[in-house]
Amino acid sequence: MDQKTIRQQIRELLSFSPMSAREISQEVHVSEKEVYEHLIHINRSLAATHKKLDIEPAACLHCGYVFRDRRRYSPPSHCPKCKQTHIKRPLYLIR
């Protein structure tokens, strides 16, 4: 029986369509926090394959602020501009 690792499952999912960490966690049955750890390692391993983990940045749904320079994979808790907490989660895709 050919069982794929969690990272292999995540890579396969992200090769087809952009997904949030929450969507990934539901598909592969791990916590959302664990998904962020896997994304870090997947991004490192993709460098050798000449592929890239694209991240559509999080955005504030109240004022429209986009978190372009954010280095962390997890979503921000609030907007630095308007202080609201209604944030669109980042999406991940492998190209």
C-alpha positions as a Markdown table, in Angstrom:
| # | Residue | x | y | z |
|---|---|---|---|---|
| 1 | Met | 0.0 | 0.0 | 0.0 |
| 2 | Asp | 1.5 | 3.3 | -1.0 |
| 3 | Gln | 0.8 | 5.9 | 1.7 |
| 4 | Lys | 1.9 | 9.4 | 1.1 |
| 5 | Thr | 3.4 | 11.6 | 3.8 |
| 6 | Ile | 1.5 | 14.6 | 5.0 |
| 7 | Arg | 4.0 | 16.9 | 3.1 |
| 8 | Gln | 3.5 | 14.9 | -0.1 |
| 9 | Gln | -0.3 | 15.2 | 0.3 |
| 10 | Ile | 0.0 | 19.0 | 0.8 |
| 11 | Arg | 2.3 | 19.4 | -2.2 |
| 12 | Glu | -0.1 | 17.5 | -4.3 |
| 13 | Leu | -3.1 | 19.6 | -3.2 |
| 14 | Leu | -1.2 | 22.9 | -3.7 |
| 15 | Ser | -0.1 | 21.9 | -7.2 |
| 16 | Phe | -3.7 | 22.1 | -8.4 |
| 17 | Ser | -5.3 | 25.1 | -6.8 |
| 18 | Pro | -4.7 | 27.8 | -4.2 |
| 19 | Met | -5.7 | 26.8 | -0.7 |
| 20 | Ser | -5.7 | 28.3 | 2.8 |
| 21 | Ala | -4.0 | 26.5 | 5.7 |
| 22 | Arg | -7.5 | 25.8 | 7.1 |
| 23 | Glu | -8.6 | 24.1 | 3.9 |
| 24 | Ile | -5.3 | 22.1 | 3.8 |
| 25 | Ser | -5.7 | 21.0 | 7.5 |
| 26 | Gln | -9.2 | 19.7 | 6.7 |
| 27 | Glu | -8.0 | 17.8 | 3.7 |
| 28 | Val | -5.0 | 16.1 | 5.3 |
| 29 | His | -6.5 | 15.8 | 8.8 |
| 30 | Val | -3.9 | 17.7 | 10.8 |
| 31 | Ser | -4.1 | 20.9 | 12.8 |
| 32 | Glu | -3.8 | 24.2 | 11.1 |
| 33 | Lys | -0.8 | 25.0 | 13.2 |
| 34 | Glu | 0.9 | 21.9 | 12.0 |
| 35 | Val | 0.2 | 22.9 | 8.4 |
| 36 | Tyr | 2.3 | 26.1 | 8.8 |
| 37 | Glu | 5.2 | 24.0 | 10.0 |
| 38 | His | 4.9 | 21.7 | 6.9 |
| 39 | Leu | 4.7 | 24.7 | 4.6 |
| 40 | Ile | 8.0 | 26.0 | 5.8 |
| 41 | His | 9.7 | 22.7 | 5.0 |
| 42 | Ile | 7.9 | 22.3 | 1.7 |
| 43 | Asn | 9.1 | 25.8 | 0.6 |
| 44 | Arg | 12.7 | 24.8 | 1.4 |
| 45 | Ser | 12.5 | 21.5 | -0.5 |
| 46 | Leu | 10.8 | 23.2 | -3.6 |
| 47 | Ala | 14.0 | 25.2 | -4.3 |
| 48 | Ala | 15.7 | 22.0 | -5.5 |
| 49 | Thr | 12.9 | 21.3 | -7.9 |
| 50 | His | 12.8 | 24.8 | -9.5 |
| 51 | Lys | 9.3 | 25.2 | -8.2 |
| 52 | Lys | 8.0 | 27.9 | -5.9 |
| 53 | Leu | 5.5 | 28.2 | -3.1 |
| 54 | Asp | 3.4 | 31.3 | -4.0 |
| 55 | Ile | 1.6 | 33.0 | -1.3 |
| 56 | Glu | -1.4 | 35.3 | -1.9 |
| 57 | Pro | -1.0 | 37.6 | 1.1 |
| 58 | Ala | -3.5 | 38.1 | 3.8 |
| 59 | Ala | -5.6 | 41.2 | 3.6 |
| 60 | Cys | -7.8 | 43.3 | 5.9 |
| 61 | Leu | -11.5 | 42.9 | 4.9 |
| 62 | His | -12.3 | 46.2 | 6.6 |
| 63 | Cys | -9.8 | 48.7 | 5.1 |
| 64 | Gly | -8.2 | 46.6 | 2.3 |
| 65 | Tyr | -4.7 | 46.7 | 3.8 |
| 66 | Val | -2.6 | 43.9 | 2.2 |
| 67 | Phe | 0.2 | 42.2 | 4.2 |
| 68 | Arg | 2.7 | 42.0 | 1.4 |
| 69 | Asp | 5.9 | 42.1 | 3.4 |
| 70 | Arg | 4.8 | 39.5 | 6.0 |
| 71 | Arg | 7.4 | 36.7 | 6.4 |
| 72 | Arg | 5.4 | 34.3 | 8.5 |
| 73 | Tyr | 3.0 | 31.8 | 7.0 |
| 74 | Ser | 0.3 | 32.1 | 9.6 |
| 75 | Pro | -2.3 | 34.9 | 9.3 |
| 76 | Pro | -2.0 | 38.1 | 11.2 |
| 77 | Ser | -4.3 | 38.6 | 14.2 |
| 78 | His | -5.2 | 42.2 | 13.4 |
| 79 | Cys | -4.6 | 45.0 | 10.9 |
| 80 | Pro | -1.9 | 47.4 | 11.7 |
| 81 | Lys | -3.7 | 50.2 | 9.9 |
| 82 | Cys | -7.3 | 50.1 | 11.3 |
| 83 | Lys | -6.8 | 47.5 | 14.1 |
| 84 | Gln | -9.7 | 45.4 | 12.9 |
| 85 | Thr | -9.5 | 41.6 | 13.2 |
| 86 | His | -11.5 | 40.6 | 10.1 |
| 87 | Ile | -8.6 | 39.3 | 8.0 |
| 88 | Lys | -8.7 | 37.3 | 4.8 |
| 89 | Arg | -6.4 | 34.4 | 5.2 |
| 90 | Pro | -3.4 | 33.9 | 2.9 |
| 91 | Leu | -3.6 | 31.3 | 0.1 |
| 92 | Tyr | -0.8 | 29.0 | -0.9 |
| 93 | Leu | -0.1 | 27.5 | -4.4 |
| 94 | Ile | 2.9 | 25.6 | -5.9 |
| 95 | Arg | 4.0 | 26.8 | -9.3 |
